[in-house]
Structures are given as C-alpha cells and as structure tokens.
Amino acid sequence: MVHPLDDVDRIMDVMTSAFPSEFGEAWNRRQVSDALLLPATQYALIADDGAMELKPCDPAAGFYLSRGVLDEEELLLFAIAPESRRKGLGHALLREFIEHARQRGKKRLFLEMRRNNPAGILYASHGFRAVGIRPRYYRALNGDRIDAITQELVLE
C-alpha cells in the first residue's frame, strides 16, 4: 500500500519539532517513506483537537509508526508536537496504537526508548514495563552514550 505523501510530510513536521536534535533519534524522510512501503508497517496521525481522521490539508499534532511480526508489534516512532502536549493527545494516540494492535491479533507490544526519556511516564501509565537494557546504545551529539530501555506490554 502506498501512503499519501502529505502523511509523510505531516510525520516529518511533527518529528522535526518533537525529537530533541541532541540525541539523533529522529528518522530522515527516506527512512520514514521506506518504512511505510512495508506491508507490516502501521501508522496513525492525530490532530490537535484529538481527531484521528485528518483532512488532506490539516496538520498533524502527533503520530505513531509501528511494525508487526506474527503476534508482536513494535512501536518504532511516537511523537506529539511540543505545542500540542499536555492536552491528552499522547494518551489518546497510545490507546489507538494499543487497540489497533489488539484488533490485529497482537499479543505483545514492544518499544525502545532512551533512558530518562520523559515519554517513559506515558508508556508506564498504559502498562508498559522495562524488560531489557541496551547499554550505551544512543549517542548524543556531544559524544555521551545513553542506554536504551526496551519495554513490553502484554495484551490479554
């Protein structure tokens, strides 16, 4: 399935504003476009008013991008634009991700995040729990190495 180019633009706009550049976590346009070409990739956009259906010219306030294999789904990217935070959009979008995965028969959800990422509070509030550490996985622009924390949510 080919995804609309304006959705790639919306994802890139949110990611550019939401991901701190000092950690180098943001994907480039080619990585996002290539991921969306894979049949196991899922994504959703959310508007600033919480709507999950956006009109073609509406900007996105947030998005997720995930990849599924068998009965597992990995949340690859998740972001809410800074100006749209503290409105419950992160919770709404994460609920959408979890419910969509459940509807497609997924039993376990995974994500990986930089240690001390503030989004960890959001993930924990939805039941994600740390199950592993990749020591010194991320490299900050200043050369510091930061652990990656793997988290899991088991769906019932």
C-alpha positions as YAML, in Angstrom:
chain: A
units: angstrom
residues:
- id: 1
  name: MET
  ca: [0.00, 0.00, 0.00]
- id: 2
  name: VAL
  ca: [1.33, 3.41, -0.93]
- id: 3
  name: HIS
  ca: [0.70, 6.06, 1.72]
- id: 4
  name: PRO
  ca: [-0.08, 9.66, 0.77]
- id: 5
  name: LEU
  ca: [2.92, 11.93, 0.50]
- id: 6
  name: ASP
  ca: [1.17, 14.51, 2.66]
- id: 7
  name: ASP
  ca: [1.16, 11.95, 5.51]
- id: 8
  name: VAL
  ca: [4.94, 11.63, 5.19]
- id: 9
  name: ASP
  ca: [5.14, 15.44, 5.29]
- id: 10
  name: ARG
  ca: [2.98, 15.52, 8.42]
- id: 11
  name: ILE
  ca: [5.06, 12.84, 10.14]
- id: 12
  name: MET
  ca: [8.28, 14.69, 9.29]
- id: 13
  name: ASP
  ca: [6.88, 18.03, 10.53]
- id: 14
  name: VAL
  ca: [5.94, 16.54, 13.90]
- id: 15
  name: MET
  ca: [9.17, 14.57, 14.24]
- id: 16
  name: THR
  ca: [11.32, 17.59, 13.41]
- id: 17
  name: SER
  ca: [9.69, 19.63, 16.15]
- id: 18
  name: ALA
  ca: [9.27, 16.87, 18.74]
- id: 19
  name: PHE
  ca: [12.56, 14.95, 18.75]
- id: 20
  name: PRO
  ca: [15.44, 16.72, 20.51]
- id: 21
  name: SER
  ca: [18.24, 17.03, 17.96]
- id: 22
  name: GLU
  ca: [20.97, 16.37, 20.55]
- id: 23
  name: PHE
  ca: [20.05, 12.67, 20.71]
- id: 24
  name: GLY
  ca: [19.86, 11.94, 16.97]
- id: 25
  name: GLU
  ca: [16.71, 9.81, 17.34]
- id: 26
  name: ALA
  ca: [14.68, 11.32, 14.51]
- id: 27
  name: TRP
  ca: [14.45, 9.42, 11.25]
- id: 28
  name: ASN
  ca: [15.05, 11.07, 7.93]
- id: 29
  name: ARG
  ca: [12.38, 11.30, 5.23]
- id: 30
  name: ARG
  ca: [13.76, 8.34, 3.29]
- id: 31
  name: GLN
  ca: [13.64, 6.09, 6.37]
- id: 32
  name: VAL
  ca: [10.01, 7.04, 7.04]
- id: 33
  name: SER
  ca: [8.99, 6.65, 3.39]
- id: 34
  name: ASP
  ca: [10.72, 3.27, 3.09]
- id: 35
  name: ALA
  ca: [9.12, 2.01, 6.32]
- id: 36
  name: LEU
  ca: [5.66, 2.98, 5.07]
- id: 37
  name: LEU
  ca: [6.15, 0.84, 1.97]
- id: 38
  name: LEU
  ca: [6.45, -2.33, 4.05]
- id: 39
  name: PRO
  ca: [3.17, -4.23, 4.44]
- id: 40
  name: ALA
  ca: [3.71, -4.87, 8.17]
- id: 41
  name: THR
  ca: [4.03, -1.15, 8.95]
- id: 42
  name: GLN
  ca: [1.17, 0.69, 10.64]
- id: 43
  name: TYR
  ca: [0.81, 4.38, 11.42]
- id: 44
  name: ALA
  ca: [-1.72, 6.87, 12.66]
- id: 45
  name: LEU
  ca: [-1.93, 10.63, 12.87]
- id: 46
  name: ILE
  ca: [-3.75, 12.70, 15.45]
- id: 47
  name: ALA
  ca: [-5.00, 16.27, 15.07]
- id: 48
  name: ASP
  ca: [-4.64, 18.96, 17.70]
- id: 49
  name: ASP
  ca: [-8.33, 18.53, 18.60]
- id: 50
  name: GLY
  ca: [-7.82, 14.78, 19.14]
- id: 51
  name: ALA
  ca: [-9.39, 13.66, 15.87]
- id: 52
  name: MET
  ca: [-7.82, 10.53, 14.38]
- id: 53
  name: GLU
  ca: [-9.15, 11.33, 10.90]
- id: 54
  name: LEU
  ca: [-7.37, 14.27, 9.29]
- id: 55
  name: LYS
  ca: [-8.45, 16.13, 6.19]
- id: 56
  name: PRO
  ca: [-5.81, 16.32, 3.44]
- id: 57
  name: CYS
  ca: [-4.67, 19.85, 4.35]
- id: 58
  name: ASP
  ca: [-4.87, 19.50, 8.17]
- id: 59
  name: PRO
  ca: [-1.57, 19.42, 10.06]
- id: 60
  name: ALA
  ca: [-0.88, 16.57, 12.45]
- id: 61
  name: ALA
  ca: [-0.25, 17.17, 16.14]
- id: 62
  name: GLY
  ca: [1.24, 13.71, 16.58]
- id: 63
  name: PHE
  ca: [1.82, 10.29, 15.04]
- id: 64
  name: TYR
  ca: [2.96, 6.77, 15.67]
- id: 65
  name: LEU
  ca: [4.71, 4.34, 13.36]
- id: 66
  name: SER
  ca: [4.90, 0.64, 14.16]
- id: 67
  name: ARG
  ca: [5.90, -2.67, 12.64]
- id: 68
  name: GLY
  ca: [4.29, -6.05, 13.29]
- id: 69
  name: VAL
  ca: [5.57, -9.59, 13.01]
- id: 70
  name: LEU
  ca: [3.37, -12.56, 13.86]
- id: 71
  name: ASP
  ca: [1.66, -11.74, 17.18]
- id: 72
  name: GLU
  ca: [4.04, -8.93, 18.16]
- id: 73
  name: GLU
  ca: [4.13, -5.23, 17.33]
- id: 74
  name: GLU
  ca: [7.00, -2.79, 17.84]
- id: 75
  name: LEU
  ca: [6.37, 0.91, 18.29]
- id: 76
  name: LEU
  ca: [9.14, 2.42, 16.17]
- id: 77
  name: LEU
  ca: [8.32, 6.12, 16.44]
- id: 78
  name: PHE
  ca: [5.90, 8.05, 18.62]
- id: 79
  name: ALA
  ca: [5.69, 11.83, 18.91]
- id: 80
  name: ILE
  ca: [3.46, 14.71, 19.86]
- id: 81
  name: ALA
  ca: [4.46, 18.20, 18.67]
- id: 82
  name: PRO
  ca: [5.63, 20.35, 21.60]
- id: 83
  name: GLU
  ca: [2.88, 22.93, 21.11]
- id: 84
  name: SER
  ca: [0.24, 20.16, 21.33]
- id: 85
  name: ARG
  ca: [1.47, 18.49, 24.50]
- id: 86
  name: ARG
  ca: [-0.41, 18.43, 27.81]
- id: 87
  name: LYS
  ca: [-3.78, 18.03, 26.05]
- id: 88
  name: GLY
  ca: [-4.12, 14.25, 26.44]
- id: 89
  name: LEU
  ca: [-3.12, 13.61, 22.82]
- id: 90
  name: GLY
  ca: [-0.26, 11.28, 23.77]
- id: 91
  name: HIS
  ca: [-2.63, 9.14, 25.83]
- id: 92
  name: ALA
  ca: [-5.22, 9.10, 23.03]
- id: 93
  name: LEU
  ca: [-2.65, 8.17, 20.40]
- id: 94
  name: LEU
  ca: [-1.08, 5.45, 22.55]
- id: 95
  name: ARG
  ca: [-4.54, 3.99, 23.26]
- id: 96
  name: GLU
  ca: [-5.16, 3.98, 19.50]
- id: 97
  name: PHE
  ca: [-1.88, 2.13, 18.91]
- id: 98
  name: ILE
  ca: [-2.67, -0.48, 21.58]
- id: 99
  name: GLU
  ca: [-6.26, -1.02, 20.43]
- id: 100
  name: HIS
  ca: [-5.30, -1.23, 16.77]
- id: 101
  name: ALA
  ca: [-2.62, -3.82, 17.58]
- id: 102
  name: ARG
  ca: [-5.12, -5.80, 19.68]
- id: 103
  name: GLN
  ca: [-7.65, -5.79, 16.82]
- id: 104
  name: ARG
  ca: [-4.99, -7.24, 14.52]
- id: 105
  name: GLY
  ca: [-4.34, -10.11, 16.95]
- id: 106
  name: LYS
  ca: [-1.13, -8.85, 18.55]
- id: 107
  name: LYS
  ca: [-0.30, -10.32, 21.97]
- id: 108
  name: ARG
  ca: [2.88, -8.43, 22.88]
- id: 109
  name: LEU
  ca: [3.86, -4.85, 22.18]
- id: 110
  name: PHE
  ca: [7.41, -3.53, 22.39]
- id: 111
  name: LEU
  ca: [9.13, -0.19, 22.27]
- id: 112
  name: GLU
  ca: [12.60, 1.08, 22.88]
- id: 113
  name: MET
  ca: [13.42, 4.46, 24.35]
- id: 114
  name: ARG
  ca: [16.36, 6.46, 25.56]
- id: 115
  name: ARG
  ca: [16.90, 6.24, 29.32]
- id: 116
  name: ASN
  ca: [15.32, 9.24, 31.05]
- id: 117
  name: ASN
  ca: [13.04, 9.99, 28.10]
- id: 118
  name: PRO
  ca: [10.06, 11.83, 29.63]
- id: 119
  name: ALA
  ca: [7.70, 9.70, 27.50]
- id: 120
  name: GLY
  ca: [8.52, 6.80, 29.82]
- id: 121
  name: ILE
  ca: [5.88, 8.13, 32.23]
- id: 122
  name: LEU
  ca: [3.26, 7.94, 29.47]
- id: 123
  name: TYR
  ca: [4.25, 4.41, 28.49]
- id: 124
  name: ALA
  ca: [4.22, 3.21, 32.10]
- id: 125
  name: SER
  ca: [0.74, 4.68, 32.63]
- id: 126
  name: HIS
  ca: [-0.51, 2.38, 29.86]
- id: 127
  name: GLY
  ca: [1.12, -0.73, 31.32]
- id: 128
  name: PHE
  ca: [4.48, -0.89, 29.54]
- id: 129
  name: ARG
  ca: [7.25, -2.33, 31.71]
- id: 130
  name: ALA
  ca: [11.02, -2.39, 31.23]
- id: 131
  name: VAL
  ca: [12.27, -5.81, 30.12]
- id: 132
  name: GLY
  ca: [15.79, -5.04, 28.90]
- id: 133
  name: ILE
  ca: [18.62, -2.57, 28.52]
- id: 134
  name: ARG
  ca: [20.95, -1.91, 25.61]
- id: 135
  name: PRO
  ca: [23.91, -0.28, 27.34]
- id: 136
  name: ARG
  ca: [25.26, 2.86, 25.68]
- id: 137
  name: TYR
  ca: [23.02, 2.36, 22.62]
- id: 138
  name: TYR
  ca: [22.27, 6.00, 21.81]
- id: 139
  name: ARG
  ca: [24.98, 8.53, 21.11]
- id: 140
  name: ALA
  ca: [24.30, 12.17, 21.90]
- id: 141
  name: LEU
  ca: [25.83, 14.80, 19.66]
- id: 142
  name: ASN
  ca: [28.23, 15.71, 22.50]
- id: 143
  name: GLY
  ca: [29.56, 12.14, 22.42]
- id: 144
  name: ASP
  ca: [27.80, 10.88, 25.56]
- id: 145
  name: ARG
  ca: [26.43, 7.36, 25.34]
- id: 146
  name: ILE
  ca: [22.94, 6.68, 26.70]
- id: 147
  name: ASP
  ca: [21.28, 3.36, 27.47]
- id: 148
  name: ALA
  ca: [18.22, 2.22, 25.54]
- id: 149
  name: ILE
  ca: [15.41, 0.71, 27.60]
- id: 150
  name: THR
  ca: [13.27, -2.00, 25.97]
- id: 151
  name: GLN
  ca: [9.70, -2.06, 27.23]
- id: 152
  name: GLU
  ca: [6.90, -4.57, 26.77]
- id: 153
  name: LEU
  ca: [3.13, -4.60, 27.15]
- id: 154
  name: VAL
  ca: [1.43, -7.99, 27.22]
- id: 155
  name: LEU
  ca: [-2.11, -7.80, 25.84]
- id: 156
  name: GLU
  ca: [-4.77, -10.04, 27.29]
...
